[in-house]
Amino acid sequence: MNWQAFLSKYQGYAALPIRLMVGVHLIIGTQDNVFSWERMVEFEKFLEIQGMIFPLTSAIISVYAQFISGILYIIGWKVRVAATVMIINFIVAILLVHVGDSYSNTFPAIAMISGSIFLLLNGGGAMSIDNRNFGKNQL
């Protein structure tokens, strides 16, 4: 078997490390706001300073969207829906917070958008609830 044929056989598994990396990052980045109202209020104040309208509502929506999408990515369920939500969320984050910011500060948002675009276009892959064909080499 040649190298390309070997890689193509396992292409359906490419989404798994992306789902896990992005999902874990989303959960770790938001769990403090989910489990602590004080941290949510701090995020609200940050968004208010950035000029976001309805900062508390925006904070709650963004935090819970990220947290729930992280869970959905990890378990591989409704991956494309979660990816769409995360693309919108992080485009807003980049435009609101990171325009003019350094690359290193913007990189996490860029990584979340990049991973989410991959998942939107490719789905959850072979090892996902969306696929329901665990262990089979198909999407």
N, CA, C and O atoms as CSV, one atom per row, in Angstrom:
chain,resi,resn,atom,element,x,y,z
A,1,MET,N,N,0.849,-1.173,0.000
A,1,MET,CA,C,0.000,0.000,0.000
A,1,MET,C,C,0.895,1.237,0.000
A,1,MET,O,O,1.852,1.329,0.770
A,2,ASN,N,N,0.570,2.175,-0.869
A,2,ASN,CA,C,1.394,3.384,-0.889
A,2,ASN,C,C,0.966,4.340,0.225
A,2,ASN,O,O,-0.096,4.186,0.829
A,3,TRP,N,N,1.803,5.308,0.473
A,3,TRP,CA,C,1.624,6.242,1.579
A,3,TRP,C,C,0.312,7.021,1.469
A,3,TRP,O,O,-0.401,7.163,2.462
A,4,GLN,N,N,-0.015,7.527,0.275
A,4,GLN,CA,C,-1.255,8.292,0.093
A,4,GLN,C,C,-2.485,7.433,0.328
A,4,GLN,O,O,-3.453,7.897,0.931
A,5,ALA,N,N,-2.468,6.217,-0.124
A,5,ALA,CA,C,-3.596,5.315,0.094
A,5,ALA,C,C,-3.769,5.019,1.578
A,5,ALA,O,O,-4.890,4.967,2.084
A,6,PHE,N,N,-2.652,4.825,2.269
A,6,PHE,CA,C,-2.698,4.580,3.712
A,6,PHE,C,C,-3.317,5.770,4.434
A,6,PHE,O,O,-4.203,5.597,5.270
A,7,LEU,N,N,-2.851,6.986,4.113
A,7,LEU,CA,C,-3.383,8.180,4.765
A,7,LEU,C,C,-4.853,8.398,4.432
A,7,LEU,O,O,-5.642,8.766,5.302
A,8,SER,N,N,-5.218,8.173,3.184
A,8,SER,CA,C,-6.610,8.345,2.770
A,8,SER,C,C,-7.541,7.397,3.519
A,8,SER,O,O,-8.681,7.747,3.825
A,9,LYS,N,N,-7.050,6.202,3.811
A,9,LYS,CA,C,-7.857,5.215,4.542
A,9,LYS,C,C,-8.264,5.737,5.921
A,9,LYS,O,O,-9.333,5.391,6.424
A,10,TYR,N,N,-7.430,6.556,6.523
A,10,TYR,CA,C,-7.683,7.051,7.877
A,10,TYR,C,C,-8.068,8.531,7.918
A,10,TYR,O,O,-8.052,9.148,8.984
A,11,GLN,N,N,-8.405,9.087,6.788
A,11,GLN,CA,C,-8.760,10.498,6.702
A,11,GLN,C,C,-9.928,10.858,7.626
A,11,GLN,O,O,-9.960,11.959,8.175
A,12,GLY,N,N,-10.860,9.968,7.798
A,12,GLY,CA,C,-12.019,10.226,8.644
A,12,GLY,C,C,-11.682,10.474,10.104
A,12,GLY,O,O,-12.509,10.992,10.854
A,13,TYR,N,N,-10.470,10.107,10.513
A,13,TYR,CA,C,-10.067,10.296,11.902
A,13,TYR,C,C,-9.377,11.640,12.141
A,13,TYR,O,O,-9.052,11.965,13.283
A,14,ALA,N,N,-9.151,12.414,11.100
A,14,ALA,CA,C,-8.434,13.685,11.226
A,14,ALA,C,C,-9.164,14.683,12.110
A,14,ALA,O,O,-8.530,15.524,12.747
A,15,ALA,N,N,-10.473,14.600,12.157
A,15,ALA,CA,C,-11.239,15.564,12.949
A,15,ALA,C,C,-11.083,15.336,14.453
A,15,ALA,O,O,-11.244,16.275,15.233
A,16,LEU,N,N,-10.777,14.123,14.869
A,16,LEU,CA,C,-10.730,13.826,16.304
A,16,LEU,C,C,-9.738,14.695,17.072
A,16,LEU,O,O,-10.137,15.303,18.066
A,17,PRO,N,N,-8.469,14.790,16.671
A,17,PRO,CA,C,-7.570,15.651,17.456
A,17,PRO,C,C,-7.963,17.130,17.397
A,17,PRO,O,O,-7.744,17.863,18.362
A,18,ILE,N,N,-8.537,17.574,16.286
A,18,ILE,CA,C,-9.000,18.966,16.197
A,18,ILE,C,C,-10.156,19.175,17.158
A,18,ILE,O,O,-10.185,20.156,17.901
A,19,ARG,N,N,-11.119,18.244,17.145
A,19,ARG,CA,C,-12.265,18.352,18.060
A,19,ARG,C,C,-11.816,18.387,19.516
A,19,ARG,O,O,-12.303,19.201,20.301
A,20,LEU,N,N,-10.898,17.514,19.870
A,20,LEU,CA,C,-10.443,17.442,21.258
A,20,LEU,C,C,-9.670,18.692,21.662
A,20,LEU,O,O,-9.907,19.243,22.737
A,21,MET,N,N,-8.759,19.142,20.823
A,21,MET,CA,C,-7.952,20.317,21.146
A,21,MET,C,C,-8.826,21.555,21.290
A,21,MET,O,O,-8.724,22.274,22.284
A,22,VAL,N,N,-9.679,21.807,20.314
A,22,VAL,CA,C,-10.521,22.992,20.352
A,22,VAL,C,C,-11.546,22.873,21.477
A,22,VAL,O,O,-11.780,23.836,22.208
A,23,GLY,N,N,-12.155,21.702,21.618
A,23,GLY,CA,C,-13.159,21.504,22.660
A,23,GLY,C,C,-12.612,21.703,24.062
A,23,GLY,O,O,-13.226,22.388,24.880
A,24,VAL,N,N,-11.469,21.114,24.340
A,24,VAL,CA,C,-10.850,21.275,25.666
A,24,VAL,C,C,-10.490,22.737,25.906
A,24,VAL,O,O,-10.715,23.255,27.000
A,25,HIS,N,N,-9.941,23.399,24.910
A,25,HIS,CA,C,-9.584,24.817,25.061
A,25,HIS,C,C,-10.824,25.664,25.361
A,25,HIS,O,O,-10.777,26.549,26.216
A,26,LEU,N,N,-11.914,25.402,24.674
A,26,LEU,CA,C,-13.147,26.162,24.908
A,26,LEU,C,C,-13.662,25.947,26.327
A,26,LEU,O,O,-14.072,26.901,26.988
A,27,ILE,N,N,-13.644,24.721,26.794
A,27,ILE,CA,C,-14.141,24.430,28.143
A,27,ILE,C,C,-13.231,25.045,29.202
A,27,ILE,O,O,-13.711,25.687,30.136
A,28,ILE,N,N,-11.926,24.852,29.062
A,28,ILE,CA,C,-10.993,25.409,30.044
A,28,ILE,C,C,-11.076,26.935,30.069
A,28,ILE,O,O,-10.979,27.548,31.132
A,29,GLY,N,N,-11.255,27.542,28.903
A,29,GLY,CA,C,-11.304,28.995,28.830
A,29,GLY,C,C,-12.571,29.618,29.380
A,29,GLY,O,O,-12.597,30.818,29.652
A,30,THR,N,N,-13.627,28.825,29.551
A,30,THR,CA,C,-14.897,29.400,29.999
A,30,THR,C,C,-15.420,28.832,31.313
A,30,THR,O,O,-16.336,29.402,31.906
A,31,GLN,N,N,-14.864,27.738,31.770
A,31,GLN,CA,C,-15.417,27.094,32.961
A,31,GLN,C,C,-15.436,28.002,34.177
A,31,GLN,O,O,-16.335,27.892,35.010
A,32,ASP,N,N,-14.458,28.901,34.300
A,32,ASP,CA,C,-14.465,29.802,35.452
A,32,ASP,C,C,-15.668,30.745,35.412
A,32,ASP,O,O,-16.240,31.068,36.453
A,33,ASN,N,N,-16.053,31.189,34.208
A,33,ASN,CA,C,-17.220,32.056,34.083
A,33,ASN,C,C,-18.518,31.277,34.301
A,33,ASN,O,O,-19.482,31.821,34.840
A,34,VAL,N,N,-18.551,30.027,33.893
A,34,VAL,CA,C,-19.745,29.205,34.065
A,34,VAL,C,C,-19.996,28.927,35.539
A,34,VAL,O,O,-21.141,28.952,35.990
A,35,PHE,N,N,-18.939,28.665,36.287
A,35,PHE,CA,C,-19.091,28.248,37.673
A,35,PHE,C,C,-18.900,29.370,38.693
A,35,PHE,O,O,-19.007,29.130,39.896
A,36,SER,N,N,-18.621,30.588,38.233
A,36,SER,CA,C,-18.443,31.714,39.156
A,36,SER,C,C,-19.115,32.961,38.577
A,36,SER,O,O,-18.695,33.489,37.548
A,37,TRP,N,N,-20.164,33.416,39.262
A,37,TRP,CA,C,-20.854,34.627,38.809
A,37,TRP,C,C,-19.919,35.837,38.855
A,37,TRP,O,O,-20.018,36.721,38.004
A,38,GLU,N,N,-19.025,35.889,39.822
A,38,GLU,CA,C,-18.085,37.004,39.917
A,38,GLU,C,C,-17.221,37.100,38.661
A,38,GLU,O,O,-16.966,38.193,38.156
A,39,ARG,N,N,-16.775,35.956,38.165
A,39,ARG,CA,C,-15.963,35.949,36.933
A,39,ARG,C,C,-16.800,36.369,35.724
A,39,ARG,O,O,-16.293,37.011,34.805
A,40,MET,N,N,-18.079,36.005,35.731
A,40,MET,CA,C,-18.961,36.420,34.640
A,40,MET,C,C,-19.126,37.942,34.656
A,40,MET,O,O,-19.131,38.581,33.604
A,41,VAL,N,N,-19.258,38.508,35.834
A,41,VAL,CA,C,-19.395,39.964,35.960
A,41,VAL,C,C,-18.104,40.657,35.511
A,41,VAL,O,O,-18.160,41.724,34.899
A,42,GLU,N,N,-16.954,40.067,35.806
A,42,GLU,CA,C,-15.686,40.618,35.315
A,42,GLU,C,C,-15.664,40.620,33.786
A,42,GLU,O,O,-15.221,41.589,33.170
A,43,PHE,N,N,-16.140,39.540,33.181
A,43,PHE,CA,C,-16.196,39.467,31.719
A,43,PHE,C,C,-17.177,40.508,31.170
A,43,PHE,O,O,-16.918,41.128,30.139
A,44,GLU,N,N,-18.287,40.690,31.855
A,44,GLU,CA,C,-19.252,41.724,31.458
A,44,GLU,C,C,-18.578,43.091,31.438
A,44,GLU,O,O,-18.736,43.846,30.478
A,45,LYS,N,N,-17.829,43.414,32.488
A,45,LYS,CA,C,-17.156,44.716,32.565
A,45,LYS,C,C,-16.117,44.862,31.449
A,45,LYS,O,O,-15.970,45.939,30.872
A,46,PHE,N,N,-15.403,43.780,31.150
A,46,PHE,CA,C,-14.444,43.790,30.047
A,46,PHE,C,C,-15.157,44.104,28.730
A,46,PHE,O,O,-14.695,44.945,27.960
A,47,LEU,N,N,-16.277,43.433,28.471
A,47,LEU,CA,C,-17.029,43.670,27.237
A,47,LEU,C,C,-17.588,45.088,27.183
A,47,LEU,O,O,-17.655,45.696,26.114
A,48,GLU,N,N,-17.983,45.604,28.324
A,48,GLU,CA,C,-18.490,46.979,28.384
A,48,GLU,C,C,-17.399,47.974,27.994
A,48,GLU,O,O,-17.651,48.918,27.244
A,49,ILE,N,N,-16.198,47.762,28.501
A,49,ILE,CA,C,-15.062,48.615,28.156
A,49,ILE,C,C,-14.756,48.528,26.656
A,49,ILE,O,O,-14.351,49.516,26.043
A,50,GLN,N,N,-14.950,47.344,26.073
A,50,GLN,CA,C,-14.683,47.146,24.648
A,50,GLN,C,C,-15.779,47.747,23.765
A,50,GLN,O,O,-15.628,47.800,22.544
A,51,GLY,N,N,-16.874,48.197,24.368
A,51,GLY,CA,C,-17.948,48.828,23.614
A,51,GLY,C,C,-19.042,47.880,23.156
A,51,GLY,O,O,-19.844,48.236,22.292
A,52,MET,N,N,-19.089,46.688,23.715
A,52,MET,CA,C,-20.122,45.713,23.343
A,52,MET,C,C,-21.473,46.175,23.886
A,52,MET,O,O,-21.581,46.582,25.043
A,53,ILE,N,N,-22.501,46.108,23.037
A,53,ILE,CA,C,-23.843,46.427,23.513
A,53,ILE,C,C,-24.362,45.258,24.343
A,53,ILE,O,O,-24.013,44.105,24.090
A,54,PHE,N,N,-25.189,45.560,25.328
A,54,PHE,CA,C,-25.729,44.548,26.239
A,54,PHE,C,C,-24.616,43.646,26.763
A,54,PHE,O,O,-24.636,42.441,26.512
A,55,PRO,N,N,-23.651,44.203,27.483
A,55,PRO,CA,C,-22.459,43.424,27.844
A,55,PRO,C,C,-22.740,42.190,28.701
A,55,PRO,O,O,-22.091,41.163,28.507
A,56,LEU,N,N,-23.676,42.256,29.634
A,56,LEU,CA,C,-23.939,41.076,30.452
A,56,LEU,C,C,-24.582,39.977,29.609
A,56,LEU,O,O,-24.177,38.818,29.693
A,57,THR,N,N,-25.564,40.324,28.810
A,57,THR,CA,C,-26.202,39.339,27.928
A,57,THR,C,C,-25.179,38.764,26.955
A,57,THR,O,O,-25.153,37.556,26.718
A,58,SER,N,N,-24.343,39.621,26.397
A,58,SER,CA,C,-23.313,39.167,25.465
A,58,SER,C,C,-22.323,38.238,26.152
A,58,SER,O,O,-21.907,37.235,25.570
A,59,ALA,N,N,-21.942,38.559,27.380
A,59,ALA,CA,C,-21.011,37.714,28.130
A,59,ALA,C,C,-21.612,36.339,28.368
A,59,ALA,O,O,-20.952,35.323,28.148
A,60,ILE,N,N,-22.845,36.305,28.811
A,60,ILE,CA,C,-23.496,35.026,29.098
A,60,ILE,C,C,-23.627,34.192,27.824
A,60,ILE,O,O,-23.319,33.000,27.824
A,61,ILE,N,N,-24.083,34.819,26.739
A,61,ILE,CA,C,-24.246,34.090,25.479
A,61,ILE,C,C,-22.906,33.550,24.988
A,61,ILE,O,O,-22.814,32.385,24.602
A,62,SER,N,N,-21.863,34.388,24.998
A,62,SER,CA,C,-20.555,33.962,24.517
A,62,SER,C,C,-19.986,32.831,25.367
A,62,SER,O,O,-19.498,31.834,24.835
A,63,VAL,N,N,-20.048,32.988,26.680
A,63,VAL,CA,C,-19.477,31.978,27.584
A,63,VAL,C,C,-20.187,30.645,27.425
A,63,VAL,O,O,-19.539,29.610,27.268
A,64,TYR,N,N,-21.509,30.661,27.465
A,64,TYR,CA,C,-22.239,29.393,27.368
A,64,TYR,C,C,-22.151,28.792,25.970
A,64,TYR,O,O,-22.129,27.569,25.827
A,65,ALA,N,N,-22.100,29.622,24.949
A,65,ALA,CA,C,-21.922,29.098,23.591
A,65,ALA,C,C,-20.583,28.376,23.490
A,65,ALA,O,O,-20.508,27.291,22.914
A,66,GLN,N,N,-19.531,28.963,24.042
A,66,GLN,CA,C,-18.211,28.331,23.994
A,66,GLN,C,C,-18.177,27.050,24.830
A,66,GLN,O,O,-17.656,26.027,24.386
A,67,PHE,N,N,-18.724,27.110,26.019
A,67,PHE,CA,C,-18.707,25.955,26.923
A,67,PHE,C,C,-19.482,24.782,26.318
A,67,PHE,O,O,-18.982,23.658,26.284
A,68,ILE,N,N,-20.687,25.041,25.846
A,68,ILE,CA,C,-21.516,23.985,25.264
A,68,ILE,C,C,-20.905,23.480,23.961
A,68,ILE,O,O,-20.900,22.276,23.706
A,69,SER,N,N,-20.388,24.391,23.134
A,69,SER,CA,C,-19.741,23.960,21.886
A,69,SER,C,C,-18.525,23.097,22.182
A,69,SER,O,O,-18.268,22.129,21.467
A,70,GLY,N,N,-17.776,23.431,23.220
A,70,GLY,CA,C,-16.627,22.605,23.614
A,70,GLY,C,C,-17.054,21.186,23.947
A,70,GLY,O,O,-16.404,20.223,23.540
A,71,ILE,N,N,-18.143,21.061,24.686
A,71,ILE,CA,C,-18.663,19.728,25.021
A,71,ILE,C,C,-19.108,19.002,23.753
A,71,ILE,O,O,-18.806,17.823,23.567
A,72,LEU,N,N,-19.828,19.713,22.882
A,72,LEU,CA,C,-20.302,19.095,21.642
A,72,LEU,C,C,-19.145,18.650,20.761
A,72,LEU,O,O,-19.207,17.583,20.151
A,73,TYR,N,N,-18.085,19.459,20.688
A,73,TYR,CA,C,-16.899,19.066,19.920
A,73,TYR,C,C,-16.300,17.773,20.474
A,73,TYR,O,O,-16.003,16.846,19.720
A,74,ILE,N,N,-16.131,17.720,21.764
A,74,ILE,CA,C,-15.482,16.560,22.379
A,74,ILE,C,C,-16.287,15.287,22.134
A,74,ILE,O,O,-15.714,14.255,21.783
A,75,ILE,N,N,-17.598,15.344,22.314
A,75,ILE,CA,C,-18.394,14.130,22.129
A,75,ILE,C,C,-18.748,13.872,20.661
A,75,ILE,O,O,-19.211,12.787,20.309
A,76,GLY,N,N,-18.527,14.878,19.813
A,76,GLY,CA,C,-18.759,14.688,18.386
A,76,GLY,C,C,-20.216,14.726,17.984
A,76,GLY,O,O,-20.625,14.019,17.063
A,77,TRP,N,N,-20.999,15.538,18.659
A,77,TRP,CA,C,-22.433,15.629,18.368
A,77,TRP,C,C,-22.781,17.052,17.949
A,77,TRP,O,O,-22.372,18.005,18.613
A,78,LYS,N,N,-23.521,17.211,16.871
A,78,LYS,CA,C,-23.909,18.529,16.344
A,78,LYS,C,C,-22.680,19.396,16.106
A,78,LYS,O,O,-22.689,20.595,16.385
A,79,VAL,N,N,-21.633,18.784,15.595
A,79,VAL,CA,C,-20.343,19.449,15.417
A,79,VAL,C,C,-20.448,20.627,14.453
A,79,VAL,O,O,-19.878,21.686,14.713
A,80,ARG,N,N,-21.159,20.461,13.359
A,80,ARG,CA,C,-21.251,21.554,12.379
A,80,ARG,C,C,-22.048,22.734,12.931
A,80,ARG,O,O,-21.722,23.884,12.634
A,81,VAL,N,N,-23.067,22.477,13.712
A,81,VAL,CA,C,-23.829,23.563,14.347
A,81,VAL,C,C,-22.930,24.308,15.327
A,81,VAL,O,O,-22.875,25.538,15.315
A,82,ALA,N,N,-22.229,23.566,16.172
A,82,ALA,CA,C,-21.309,24.178,17.132
A,82,ALA,C,C,-20.221,24.970,16.413
A,82,ALA,O,O,-19.842,26.051,16.862
A,83,ALA,N,N,-19.722,24.445,15.314
A,83,ALA,CA,C,-18.673,25.134,14.555
A,83,ALA,C,C,-19.183,26.461,14.009
A,83,ALA,O,O,-18.468,27.463,14.051
A,84,THR,N,N,-20.394,26.479,13.505
A,84,THR,CA,C,-20.973,27.714,12.990
A,84,THR,C,C,-21.069,28.763,14.089
A,84,THR,O,O,-20.721,29.924,13.875
A,85,VAL,N,N,-21.534,28.359,15.251
A,85,VAL,CA,C,-21.653,29.275,16.389
A,85,VAL,C,C,-20.276,29.797,16.798
A,85,VAL,O,O,-20.127,30.984,17.088
A,86,MET,N,N,-19.272,28.926,16.823
A,86,MET,CA,C,-17.937,29.350,17.243
A,86,MET,C,C,-17.279,30.263,16.216
A,86,MET,O,O,-16.560,31.188,16.594
A,87,ILE,N,N,-17.502,30.030,14.948
A,87,ILE,CA,C,-16.949,30.926,13.923
A,87,ILE,C,C,-17.497,32.333,14.126
A,87,ILE,O,O,-16.741,33.304,14.107
A,88,ILE,N,N,-18.798,32.445,14.319
A,88,ILE,CA,C,-19.415,33.759,14.554
A,88,ILE,C,C,-18.880,34.373,15.838
A,88,ILE,O,O,-18.512,35.548,15.855
A,89,ASN,N,N,-18.832,33.597,16.908
A,89,ASN,CA,C,-18.363,34.085,18.207
A,89,ASN,C,C,-16.947,34.653,18.115
A,89,ASN,O,O,-16.671,35.734,18.636
A,90,PHE,N,N,-16.050,33.917,17.447
A,90,PHE,CA,C,-14.661,34.359,17.421
A,90,PHE,C,C,-14.391,35.430,16.369
A,90,PHE,O,O,-13.418,36.173,16.495
A,91,ILE,N,N,-15.217,35.527,15.349
A,91,ILE,CA,C,-15.104,36.677,14.446
A,91,ILE,C,C,-15.452,37.943,15.219
A,91,ILE,O,O,-14.758,38.954,15.110
A,92,VAL,N,N,-16.528,37.886,16.002
A,92,VAL,CA,C,-16.901,39.039,16.841
A,92,VAL,C,C,-15.776,39.353,17.818
A,92,VAL,O,O,-15.429,40.519,18.002
A,93,ALA,N,N,-15.202,38.332,18.444
A,93,ALA,CA,C,-14.109,38.552,19.400
A,93,ALA,C,C,-12.921,39.232,18.740
A,93,ALA,O,O,-12.341,40.158,19.308
A,94,ILE,N,N,-12.556,38.783,17.555
A,94,ILE,CA,C,-11.412,39.390,16.867
A,94,ILE,C,C,-11.726,40.841,16.501
A,94,ILE,O,O,-10.900,41.729,16.713
A,95,LEU,N,N,-12.906,41.080,15.956
A,95,LEU,CA,C,-13.261,42.444,15.551
A,95,LEU,C,C,-13.428,43.380,16.739
A,95,LEU,O,O,-13.097,44.561,16.642
A,96,LEU,N,N,-13.935,42.874,17.855
A,96,LEU,CA,C,-14.196,43.709,19.021
A,96,LEU,C,C,-12.951,43.929,19.878
A,96,LEU,O,O,-12.724,45.031,20.379
A,97,VAL,N,N,-12.154,42.892,20.042
A,97,VAL,CA,C,-11.062,42.936,21.013
A,97,VAL,C,C,-9.680,42.938,20.366
A,97,VAL,O,O,-8.780,43.622,20.854
A,98,HIS,N,N,-9.491,42.193,19.286
A,98,HIS,CA,C,-8.143,41.920,18.812
A,98,HIS,C,C,-7.672,42.743,17.619
A,98,HIS,O,O,-6.517,42.612,17.215
A,99,VAL,N,N,-8.521,43.580,17.046
A,99,VAL,CA,C,-8.051,44.419,15.941
A,99,VAL,C,C,-6.965,45.339,16.492
A,99,VAL,O,O,-7.200,46.089,17.440
A,100,GLY,N,N,-5.797,45.280,15.906
A,100,GLY,CA,C,-4.667,46.071,16.392
A,100,GLY,C,C,-3.891,45.410,17.511
A,100,GLY,O,O,-2.864,45.931,17.946
A,101,ASP,N,N,-4.370,44.263,17.984
A,101,ASP,CA,C,-3.690,43.532,19.049
A,101,ASP,C,C,-2.520,42.754,18.447
A,101,ASP,O,O,-2.446,42.593,17.229
A,102,SER,N,N,-1.625,42.282,19.273
A,102,SER,CA,C,-0.483,41.512,18.785
A,102,SER,C,C,-0.948,40.150,18.272
A,102,SER,O,O,-2.003,39.645,18.657
A,103,TYR,N,N,-0.144,39.582,17.408
A,103,TYR,CA,C,-0.456,38.259,16.861
A,103,TYR,C,C,-0.564,37.223,17.977
A,103,TYR,O,O,-1.474,36.395,17.973
A,104,SER,N,N,0.367,37.269,18.933
A,104,SER,CA,C,0.353,36.257,19.993
A,104,SER,C,C,-0.909,36.355,20.856
A,104,SER,O,O,-1.396,35.337,21.348
A,105,ASN,N,N,-1.440,37.558,21.045
A,105,ASN,CA,C,-2.688,37.699,21.802
A,105,ASN,C,C,-3.902,37.272,20.974
A,105,ASN,O,O,-4.904,36.818,21.525
A,106,THR,N,N,-3.809,37.416,19.666
A,106,THR,CA,C,-4.919,37.085,18.775
A,106,THR,C,C,-4.916,35.608,18.388
A,106,THR,O,O,-5.945,35.066,17.985
A,107,PHE,N,N,-3.763,34.964,18.511
A,107,PHE,CA,C,-3.626,33.585,18.046
A,107,PHE,C,C,-4.669,32.623,18.612
A,107,PHE,O,O,-5.205,31.831,17.837
A,108,PRO,N,N,-4.996,32.633,19.910
A,108,PRO,CA,C,-6.013,31.681,20.383
A,108,PRO,C,C,-7.347,31.818,19.647
A,108,PRO,O,O,-7.983,30.814,19.327
A,109,ALA,N,N,-7.768,33.039,19.382
A,109,ALA,CA,C,-9.020,33.233,18.638
A,109,ALA,C,C,-8.877,32.741,17.200
A,109,ALA,O,O,-9.805,32.149,16.648
A,110,ILE,N,N,-7.725,32.984,16.597
A,110,ILE,CA,C,-7.472,32.498,15.232
A,110,ILE,C,C,-7.494,30.969,15.211
A,110,ILE,O,O,-8.051,30.366,14.294
A,111,ALA,N,N,-6.892,30.351,16.215
A,111,ALA,CA,C,-6.880,28.883,16.288
A,111,ALA,C,C,-8.292,28.330,16.452
A,111,ALA,O,O,-8.626,27.306,15.857
A,112,MET,N,N,-9.120,28.992,17.249
A,112,MET,CA,C,-10.497,28.540,17.445
A,112,MET,C,C,-11.301,28.675,16.150
A,112,MET,O,O,-12.090,27.792,15.812
A,113,ILE,N,N,-11.102,29.774,15.428
A,113,ILE,CA,C,-11.789,29.936,14.136
A,113,ILE,C,C,-11.288,28.890,13.144
A,113,ILE,O,O,-12.092,28.266,12.451
A,114,SER,N,N,-9.987,28.691,13.068
A,114,SER,CA,C,-9.421,27.728,12.115
A,114,SER,C,C,-9.929,26.319,12.386
A,114,SER,O,O,-10.354,25.620,11.466
A,115,GLY,N,N,-9.887,25.906,13.630
A,115,GLY,CA,C,-10.393,24.580,13.986
A,115,GLY,C,C,-11.875,24.456,13.694
A,115,GLY,O,O,-12.336,23.414,13.229
A,116,SER,N,N,-12.620,25.513,13.963
A,116,SER,CA,C,-14.063,25.488,13.727
A,116,SER,C,C,-14.393,25.456,12.238
A,116,SER,O,O,-15.349,24.797,11.830
A,117,ILE,N,N,-13.614,26.159,11.427
A,117,ILE,CA,C,-13.822,26.093,9.976
A,117,ILE,C,C,-13.552,24.671,9.481
A,117,ILE,O,O,-14.313,24.137,8.675
A,118,PHE,N,N,-12.474,24.064,9.963
A,118,PHE,CA,C,-12.194,22.666,9.589
A,118,PHE,C,C,-13.378,21.775,9.939
A,118,PHE,O,O,-13.809,20.964,9.120
A,119,LEU,N,N,-13.907,21.921,11.156
A,119,LEU,CA,C,-15.009,21.073,11.595
A,119,LEU,C,C,-16.313,21.382,10.865
A,119,LEU,O,O,-17.112,20.479,10.616
A,120,LEU,N,N,-16.529,22.630,10.525
A,120,LEU,CA,C,-17.713,22.977,9.741
A,120,LEU,C,C,-17.668,22.286,8.378
A,120,LEU,O,O,-18.666,21.726,7.924
A,121,LEU,N,N,-16.517,22.331,7.741
A,121,LEU,CA,C,-16.384,21.775,6.398
A,121,LEU,C,C,-16.276,20.253,6.380
A,121,LEU,O,O,-16.716,19.616,5.423
A,122,ASN,N,N,-15.696,19.662,7.426
A,122,ASN,CA,C,-15.432,18.223,7.431
A,122,ASN,C,C,-16.322,17.417,8.365
A,122,ASN,O,O,-16.356,16.190,8.280
A,123,GLY,N,N,-17.038,18.087,9.251
A,123,GLY,CA,C,-17.855,17.371,10.222
A,123,GLY,C,C,-17.003,16.770,11.323
A,123,GLY,O,O,-15.802,17.024,11.415
A,124,GLY,N,N,-17.647,15.971,12.153
A,124,GLY,CA,C,-16.989,15.400,13.323
A,124,GLY,C,C,-16.070,14.234,13.046
A,124,GLY,O,O,-15.295,13.839,13.917
A,125,GLY,N,N,-16.140,13.677,11.857
A,125,GLY,CA,C,-15.244,12.586,11.494
A,125,GLY,C,C,-15.763,11.222,11.899
A,125,GLY,O,O,-16.884,11.079,12.387
A,126,ALA,N,N,-14.921,10.225,11.684
A,126,ALA,CA,C,-15.298,8.826,11.893
A,126,ALA,C,C,-15.603,8.511,13.352
A,126,ALA,O,O,-16.449,7.665,13.643
A,127,MET,N,N,-14.923,9.182,14.259
A,127,MET,CA,C,-15.098,8.908,15.684
A,127,MET,C,C,-16.006,9.960,16.319
A,127,MET,O,O,-15.597,10.657,17.247
A,128,SER,N,N,-17.236,10.076,15.820
A,128,SER,CA,C,-18.159,11.063,16.363
A,128,SER,C,C,-19.557,10.478,16.475
A,128,SER,O,O,-19.915,9.549,15.751
A,129,ILE,N,N,-20.323,11.020,17.369
A,129,ILE,CA,C,-21.730,10.622,17.474
A,129,ILE,C,C,-22.454,10.994,16.193
A,129,ILE,O,O,-23.323,10.254,15.731
A,130,ASP,N,N,-22.104,12.135,15.616
A,130,ASP,CA,C,-22.724,12.537,14.358
A,130,ASP,C,C,-22.593,11.454,13.295
A,130,ASP,O,O,-23.513,11.243,12.505
A,131,ASN,N,N,-21.469,10.777,13.274
A,131,ASN,CA,C,-21.203,9.749,12.268
A,131,ASN,C,C,-21.870,8.423,12.624
A,131,ASN,O,O,-22.433,7.757,11.755
A,132,ARG,N,N,-21.810,8.051,13.863
A,132,ARG,CA,C,-22.401,6.797,14.378
A,132,ARG,C,C,-21.850,5.532,13.711
A,132,ARG,O,O,-22.478,4.475,13.768
A,133,ASN,N,N,-20.708,5.641,13.096
A,133,ASN,CA,C,-20.053,4.478,12.495
A,133,ASN,C,C,-18.673,4.303,13.104
A,133,ASN,O,O,-17.685,4.185,12.380
A,134,PHE,N,N,-18.596,4.285,14.426
A,134,PHE,CA,C,-17.313,4.201,15.098
A,134,PHE,C,C,-16.501,3.028,14.568
A,134,PHE,O,O,-16.983,1.901,14.460
A,135,GLY,N,N,-15.267,3.334,14.246
A,135,GLY,CA,C,-14.369,2.291,13.773
A,135,GLY,C,C,-14.430,2.043,12.274
A,135,GLY,O,O,-13.664,1.235,11.749
A,136,LYS,N,N,-15.319,2.718,11.590
A,136,LYS,CA,C,-15.398,2.564,10.137
A,136,LYS,C,C,-14.698,3.746,9.491
A,136,LYS,O,O,-14.739,4.855,10.024
A,137,ASN,N,N,-14.070,3.529,8.376
A,137,ASN,CA,C,-13.271,4.557,7.705
A,137,ASN,C,C,-14.121,5.396,6.766
A,137,ASN,O,O,-13.858,5.453,5.565
A,138,GLN,N,N,-15.123,6.037,7.305
A,138,GLN,CA,C,-15.956,6.895,6.484
A,138,GLN,C,C,-16.421,8.084,7.313
A,138,GLN,O,O,-16.403,8.050,8.543
A,139,LEU,N,N,-16.832,9.123,6.623
A,139,LEU,CA,C,-17.377,10.299,7.314
A,139,LEU,C,C,-18.849,10.171,7.259
A,139,LEU,O,O,-19.564,11.033,7.770
